[in-house]
Amino acid sequence: MPTYLGAIDQGTTSTRFIVFDRTGRIVSVAQKEHEQIYPKQGWVEHDPEEIWRRTQEVISEAMQQRAFRPKDLAAIGITNQRETTILWNRKTNRAVSNAIVWQDTRVDDYVAEFTQDGGQDRFRAQTGLPLATYFSGLKIRWILNNVKGVRELADSGDLLFGNIDSYLVWKLTGGPNGGIHVTDATNASRTQLMDLHTLAWDKNLLKIFGIPEAILPKIVSSSEVYGAVKLPSIEGVPVAGILGDQQAALVGQTCFDSGQAKNTYGTGCFLLMNTGATPVLSKYGLITTVAFKFGEKPAQYALEGSIAITGALVQWVRDNLGLIQKSSDIEVLARTVKDNGGVYFVPAFSGLYAPYWQTSARGVIAGLTRYANKGHLARAVLEATAYQTREVLEAMEMDSKINLDVLRTDGGMVDNDLLMQFQADILDRQVVRPLIKETTALGSAYAAGLAVGYYKDLEELRANWGVDHTWKPRMESATRERQYQDWKKAVTRSFNWVGENQAKASA
């Protein structure tokens, strides 16, 4: 029996390949960043060919680190940035344009158009999602309507669509030479084209959006053998798990039971709660999504609060303002002051996601005085993540009727002790960091391991989970509520910043 599992973690800013042992411990890892492309205001793109090159490079590097051979891996899983949209030519194996990234807002005119007839929740009953720039369906429509020759390519049968998971599976399994064109139910649920209840493409929605079904991948489970890899470095290894990144973190945190939840602190912030075998439609600004589907077992669903900008705000302070040299310096700078000095930073760079869904919002810094300095700004940057998480958690508790005593956390920002302590303070509940922090990659490895019998059941996975650190709230109640109300006031200042004429001028 092969000893290890591999996981491709293709994220918004970088790609990693991680090799895990049976206990979930990392034994080898390689990571490479890729370019963030901003052609126009509100547009965010990635080069699919660069992502594919980075994927091949990190796989090769991680395998070489420990002189691993393909036979050492029982299977690989894939986890990916969700909603990021690629259309490619099945014959040439090349994308027809850059990928449109999940943060991109170029389809806001489509959102306004479709909202006029039925409102923002027009398709929520079928898809669990509000009309927003976030999801893949309208991005597909934009490429079909705006990139020369693409609609004709679709008509000829040579065009394929995929989120990053589909694109990588296609490439890994041979592309034009026998490549597999699939997506799992978690990624399909982020397109706004899949019926949540049947887990099938909704023909009526496809007609309304003007998207031919022939370009779409086959919807499969999150844990099954899809095909074998044809890359020399891991040739013959089964691709056996696919999970969108936030669902993968839910699995990596072993949140297999209804009512269990986790929050991932990455480029954005994503709080997911397992709601069991029945989808719960939100009344408080959350979205309903597929949590995971293991093989032939029924799909499990989740409520999700999606926050667009958290870790990305730290990167912005680093790259656009030059206040810090590296992302980890934000905590050092924030510790030069004892509080935020009355400064609040609402990072609505691409509008506000949950629980507001305000496409026309834009980022604001509120509460500035002559007293404020860069330390206060750094603290406001970190606190913005915690405040947004509280807003989403409150909505989740109202929707689910479940009170969370403990918040499980993961992602790159959980090493920031200042942020995690403030998160516990502003939530007034315990925040825990697991022993294994790379839960996103781990979740996809778990899905692959279950598919090939490397793990026999979920109990084996639960046994791997343990607590590394717990933060307990220590802020006075009056201070907590005063600061939270000031945050809410700052959020309202970001609303309706982009008027209809401004939006058209910037397009």
Buried (B, 14 or more C-beta within 10 A) or exposed (E): EBBBBBBBBBBBBBBBBBBBEBEBEBBBBBBBEBEBBEEEEBBBBBBBBBBBBBBBBBBBBBBEEEEBEBEBBBBBBBBBBBBBBBBBBBEEBEBBBBBBBBBBBBBBBBBBEBBEEEEBBBBBEBBBBBBBBBBBBBBBBBBBEEBEEBBEBBEEEBBBBBBBBBBBBBBBBBBEEEBBBBBBBBBBBBBBBBBBEEBEBBEEBBEBBEBBEEBBBEBBBBBBEBBBBBBEBBEEBBBBBBBBBBBBBBBBBBBBEBBBBBBBBBBBBBBBBBBBEEBBBBEBBBBBBBBBBBEEEEBBBBBBBBBBBBBBBBBBBBEEEEBBEEBBBBBEBBEEBEEBBBBBBBBBBBBBBBBBBBBBBBBBBBBBEEEBEBBBBBBBBBBBBBBBBBBBBBBBBBBBEBEBEBBBBBBBBBBBEBBBBBBBBBBBBBBBBBEBBBBBBBBBBBBBBBBBEBBEEBEBBEEBBEEEBEBEBEBEEEEBEEBBEBBEEBBEBBBEBBEEEEBEEBE
